[in-house]
């Protein structure tokens, strides 16, 4: 990869102090957050489209223009903005500046091509802001990310910009050939980070909030935690009043039946705000504000919260934590942050290096196999692929391998995302030492004093432990034409609550029916396996793997040979898997090698050497 540096002028804090346009057709590493990269794109005289990751980021930037120094109007496109408004903006503005989400870029380009005379790819400059999110979001926003990459390559001038590029080996395959241009700054401030290790992050957060409200803590508190449930719990535990707290998160109003919106999770009194509203004593932000938003609060203190029980709150230090450090632009406390986290201490049987090596070896083997098929002449290749598809894609892990233009292709971006996610959830938060090393690697200064808050109280479980049988039979009564019992409260609300918190109840009722569930003695494992066996859209291999996952089998799971045989035998019996003689197939522990990379060990258990297998990861091609 071609890398070139741009030396920032001495004593400069912003890019527009030494450049008027951003470098184009490259991956642009601006070197630090808050240095005004989007400012250049908005304030120059180029017609520009800025693709941003979240609606909150768009609203934040739109609210800042026009200014006394710049008359350009930034037009944000998201849900609720009509075609007529977009066309009207084009007619009334000589210099056109659009801010779109990754998801709405496709909509704008199609509109410009179909309803105007604009040649969008030639006439507009495209800035893909915070491009590292294309990688981080690749799995759950796959369609939008691929459309951004598709359109971007058509533009005469395009720039992918971030202050936190991902490691070179994990860059999206579509971007690997682009040159890298990095700004080198002389005046980068080192941020002090205070690790706060705790078994109960909610207790640590509640203690800080109470201290702030009681006037025992200076400043205003800004918590960055990617969980609305955690935020709602903190508000409830501390008794915060609406005027004391600001919550910035997605409104997620378009949900399926029975799903709670974020507003409902918080309660109607705690109106969801955005970063353009006034800061309060206590402020919470989910991932919609981790990157790109400008927050202003001279007394703002930053706390990042990572709850080991919620994997989506475990953040990558190389990108997200660096981004969060730069969100509060004018704080007197911006050189120090607190990171509240729980040590995960699991999956020690599989190291990050071992998982990475296994994944890369499988990738190389799979690519060789795919290349053999793709090198066939057209007729033989199509016949081979048709045979695979006719056999319900048996043997293929369809999450990674797909057909494209009559060829089999593997998505290497998803493979790399597997590696990074394993590192975050199974390695970084394993203990304070590992996390501290990662802080130092990316320029933070870990503070020596580590506050440990291990509560002596038993943590309250917010979900009551109710037998599946009891909940299912209550659901049967509620959804019947004439409920058997009188229920206080709205029956529909009760039904929705069960469907949201215990979705298997509804699924079993709809797919198996009451009689079949009772025949299975309300056994959750047997119910899940029966539902899995009914599926016609996946192969038998995939069904077996799904059953194992339902039993909690994942990377790092270790079991004795005897235990694995018992687990697999139960699955073979439940799925009705038979041998060549028509009898239920007898399971062997070595069968695991059909679907997983495994490691054989012989530890001593109760003083006796015992054969065991440890799962490293799922295979890309089942054998």
Buried (B, 14 or more C-beta within 10 A) or exposed (E): EEEEEBEBEEEBEBBBEEBEBBBBBBBBBBBBBBBBBBBBBBBBEBBBBBBBBBBBBBBBBBBBBEEEEBEBBBBBBBEEBEEEEBBEBBEEBEBBBBBBBBBBBBBBBEBBEEEBEBEBBEBBBBBBBBBBBBBBBBBEBEEBBBBBBEBBEEBEBBBBBBBBBBEEEBBBEBBEEBEBBBBEBEEEEEBBBBBBBBBBBBBBBBBBBBEBBEEEBEBBBBBBBBBBBBBBBBBEBBEBEBEBBBBBBBBBEEEEEBEBBBBEBBEEEBEBBBBBEEBBBBBBBBBBBBBBBBBBBBBBBBBBBBBBEBBEBBBBBBBBBBBBBBBBBEBEBBEBBBBBBBBBEEBEBBBBEBBBEBBBEBBEEBBEBBEEBBEBEEEEBEEBBEEBEEEBBBBBBEEBBEBEEEBBBBBBBBBBBBBBBBBBBBBBBBEBEBBBEBBEEBBBBBBEEEEEBEEEEEEEEEEEEEEBBEBBBBBBBBBEEEBEEEEEEEEEEBBBBBBBBBEBBBBBBEBBEBEEBBEBEBEBBBBBBBBBBEEEEBBEBBBBBBBBEBBEBBBBBBBBBEBBBBBBBBBBEBBEBEEEEEEEBEBEBBBBBEBBBBBEEEEEEEEEEBEBBBBBBBBBBBE
